[in-house]
Amino acid sequence: MPEKNKDKDRDVTVKVVDRRRWANAGAAGERTASDAPGSLKPTYVEQLEQQLAEKDRQAQEFISKYRQASAEFEEARLRLRREIAKDVERARRDVIIEMLEVLDNLDRAIASAQAAGTPDSALLQGVELVRRQFLAKLESLGVQRIESAGQPFDPSIHEAVTMVPAASGDQDGVVVGVIRPGYRIGDQVLRPAAVAVGKQEIPQT
């Protein structure tokens, strides 16, 4: 009997295991660096982080491609705009050049009437009025007649149709007659002037 009571008086040791993650993490923190585990994150968290990093990389790649495509589109749009502007300007010049032929006919009609000796006729005055209106309309479009008579021959604005003997040395290489007037719009020549150029004859020895 006394032996049994002696066993009851012994201390019983109870070991408690705390399965809470943060408690285990704290305990792991007390370990040495060699005993610390490689990662305390669950596997699914690491997978989600990897997927997020991959999605971020793809998003940056898509953004880069979008910016490149947007820049190429803007460049193509500007190039198309320039091409359209050139086509419009080219078409406008073609129309103006055709209108110049009408002006040439008015000039011929006036010259014929003046040569016929009827400078005061109502018909001639009407044609001259139409010609002035025509010139005013061309000037409003920026078209100007090239002044050629008495000017040195310039192949960029003149077209030499014929060469005539120069009356003096001063007329050598100078426009002495205008067969068809030329016109320009701004710095661009719409139509060169068809001219006769004086040429000094070299005396034969």
ROFI-891879 format. One record per residue (C-alpha): x, y, z. Coordinates in pm, whole numbers, padded with zeros to 5 digits, always signed. Example, Ala and Ser with C-alpha at 12.3 -4.5 7.8 and 13.67 -1.06 7.14 Angstrom:
<recs>
+01230-00450+00780
+01367-00106+00714
</recs>
This chain:
<recs>
+00000+00000+00000
+00267+00250+00081
+00437+00159-00247
+00125+00257-00447
+00099+00597-00283
+00459+00659-00366
+00382+00610-00739
+00093+00852-00724
+00313+01124-00581
+00549+01120-00882
+00538+01420-01123
+00384+01344-01459
+00549+01540-01750
+00303+01653-02023
+00446+01766-02360
+00232+02023-02546
+00293+02070-02921
+00172+02410-03057
+00072+02354-03418
+00003+02720-03494
+00209+02841-03787
+00318+03167-03632
+00420+02989-03319
+00628+02747-03522
+00772+03039-03717
+00876+03203-03394
+01035+02887-03277
+01210+02849-03610
+01341+03201-03574
+01518+03102-03261
+01704+02832-03447
+02044+02882-03597
+02086+02980-03962
+02185+02626-04050
+01864+02486-03903
+01629+02746-04063
+01407+02611-04344
+01445+02747-04701
+01098+02916-04715
+00813+02955-04474
+00559+03026-04755
+00319+02755-04859
+00372+02610-05206
+00052+02756-05350
+00160+03109-05246
+00490+03068-05428
+00305+02944-05737
+00072+03243-05728
+00368+03480-05699
+00536+03314-05998
+00214+03341-06201
+00180+03707-06102
+00539+03778-06211
+00474+03605-06543
+00153+03803-06599
+00338+04124-06519
+00607+04036-06772
+00341+03964-07036
+00163+04292-06957
+00487+04488-07002
+00549+04308-07329
+00197+04391-07453
+00239+04755-07351
+00568+04774-07540
+00410+04622-07851
+00113+04859-07824
+00338+05164-07804
+00539+05045-08103
+00222+04978-08306
+00081+05317-08204
+00399+05495-08315
+00398+05309-08648
+00032+05394-08700
+00093+05763-08627
+00387+05767-08868
+00178+05598-09138
-00104+05846-09079
+00129+06144-09116
+00286+05991-09427
-00061+05937-09577
-00153+06294-09494
+00155+06424-09673
+00084+06207-09975
-00277+06330-09991
-00161+06692-09959
+00086+06637-10244
-00184+06480-10461
-00423+06769-10391
-00153+07025-10472
-00060+06836-10789
-00424+06827-10900
-00464+07198-10823
-00158+07279-11031
-00290+07074-11323
-00621+07264-11313
-00443+07599-11300
-00220+07503-11593
-00529+07422-11797
-00675+07758-11700
-00359+07926-11829
-00441+07797-12175
-00774+07982-12157
-00584+08296-12059
-00355+08245-12359
-00661+08240-12587
-00787+08563-12434
-00447+08722-12497
-00457+08606-12860
-00808+08742-12906
-00705+09081-12770
-00391+09088-12987
-00594+08998-13298
-00850+09271-13228
-00578+09527-13174
-00404+09419-13496
-00735+09455-13682
-00750+09823-13584
-01058+09803-13360
-00917+09883-13014
-01232+10069-12905
-01487+09802-12991
-01724+09685-12718
-01627+09324-12786
-01260+09395-12724
-01337+09584-12406
-01546+09289-12285
-01265+09044-12356
-01016+09267-12175
-01251+09284-11875
-01278+08905-11867
-00899+08880-11889
-00849+09117-11595
-01098+08920-11388
-00923+08600-11485
-00584+08739-11378
-00731+08864-11049
-00868+08517-10976
-00531+08357-11052
-00354+08609-10828
-00592+08519-10544
-00468+08161-10585
-00107+08279-10561
-00034+08265-10934
+00193+08534-11079
+00314+08600-11430
+00688+08568-11485
+00836+08893-11610
+01071+08783-11887
+01117+09058-12144
+01458+09221-12111
+01570+08971-11845
+01874+08744-11876
+01782+08399-12000
+01722+08163-11707
+01662+07797-11800
+01476+07739-11472
+01196+07978-11572
+01247+08023-11947
+01217+07793-12245
+01420+07914-12542
+01205+07861-12851
+01425+08052-13092
+01748+08248-13108
+01755+08585-13279
+02054+08801-13370
+02128+09050-13094
+02111+09412-13202
+02391+09492-12957
+02623+09318-12718
+02388+09403-12428
+02119+09178-12576
+02340+08873-12595
+02179+08603-12379
+01884+08829-12298
+01515+08759-12362
+01420+08984-12651
+01069+08850-12711
+00800+08654-12522
+00612+08402-12734
+00408+08259-12449
+00415+08404-12096
+00518+08189-11804
+00359+08166-11462
+00464+08062-11114
+00293+07989-10787
+00512+08083-10495
+00862+07958-10573
+00737+07682-10805
+00716+07734-11179
+00379+07632-11317
+00482+07688-11675
+00810+07828-11811
+00791+08124-12042
+00850+08045-12410
+01093+08315-12523
+01320+08433-12800
+01676+08487-12685
+01920+08730-12840
+02251+08597-12957
+02538+08808-13068
+02682+08694-13396
+03055+08635-13401
+03207+08820-13697
+03379+08590-13939
+03744+08655-14006
</recs>
